[in-house]
Amino acid sequence: MTILTNTTIKSFTDEGVFVSSGADKMHTIQADTVILSFGTKPDNKIAKSIYENYQYVQIIGDANAVGRIGDAVRQGFFSGYAI
């Protein structure tokens, strides 16, 4: 298995994956199976706007911090229960 970071996928080919990993460093990685894992960041612009304008707001789930679905469900339950 090969793990690559800071790499951009340019295309998938019959031979594998054509990638760019820095300034002018493009090459094909031969593969028949590719597993992608992308980092994520919270997108909470709307939630922050609401938070700034209302007295009681809880930002939960991926808008608060990227994590597991179980955490988001639990946060949603306790936020609803608090009402």
C-alpha positions in Angstrom: 0.0 0.0 0.0 1.2 3.5 -0.8 0.0 6.5 1.2 0.4 9.9 -0.4 -0.2 13.3 1.2 -0.3 16.7 -0.4 -1.2 15.0 -3.7 -3.8 16.1 -6.3 -5.5 13.5 -8.5 -5.5 14.7 -12.1 -7.2 11.7 -13.6 -8.0 8.0 -13.4 -6.6 5.8 -16.2 -6.8 2.2 -17.2 -3.3 1.8 -15.7 -3.9 3.6 -12.4 -4.0 7.2 -11.1 -2.3 10.2 -12.7 -1.3 12.6 -9.9 0.5 15.8 -9.1 2.6 16.0 -6.0 4.2 19.4 -6.0 5.6 21.8 -8.6 5.7 20.0 -11.9 5.9 16.5 -10.3 3.3 14.5 -12.2 3.3 10.8 -12.5 1.1 7.7 -12.8 0.7 5.3 -9.9 -0.2 1.9 -11.2 -3.1 0.5 -9.3 -6.2 -1.6 -9.7 -7.8 -0.3 -6.4 -7.7 3.2 -5.1 -9.0 4.3 -1.7 -9.5 8.1 -1.2 -9.5 9.8 2.2 -9.9 13.6 2.1 -9.6 15.8 5.1 -12.6 17.9 5.9 -13.3 21.2 7.6 -16.5 22.6 9.2 -18.6 24.8 7.0 -20.3 26.9 9.7 -20.6 30.4 8.2 -24.4 30.4 8.4 -24.3 28.9 11.9 -21.9 31.6 13.1 -24.2 34.3 11.6 -27.2 32.9 13.5 -25.1 32.5 16.7 -24.2 36.2 16.6 -27.8 37.3 16.3 -29.7 35.1 18.6 -29.5 34.4 22.4 -29.7 30.6 22.5 -27.9 28.8 19.7 -25.9 25.5 19.8 -23.8 24.7 16.8 -23.6 20.9 16.5 -22.4 18.2 14.2 -20.0 18.9 11.4 -20.8 22.6 11.6 -19.1 22.5 15.0 -16.3 20.0 14.5 -15.9 17.3 11.9 -16.3 14.0 13.6 -18.4 10.9 13.7 -22.1 10.7 13.0 -22.7 9.3 16.5 -21.3 12.5 18.0 -23.6 14.7 15.8 -26.7 12.6 16.7 -25.9 12.8 20.4 -25.3 16.6 20.2 -28.6 17.0 18.3 -30.5 14.9 21.0 -29.1 16.9 23.9 -29.7 20.2 22.1 -33.3 19.3 21.5 -33.7 18.0 25.0 -32.5 21.3 26.4 -35.4 23.1 24.8 
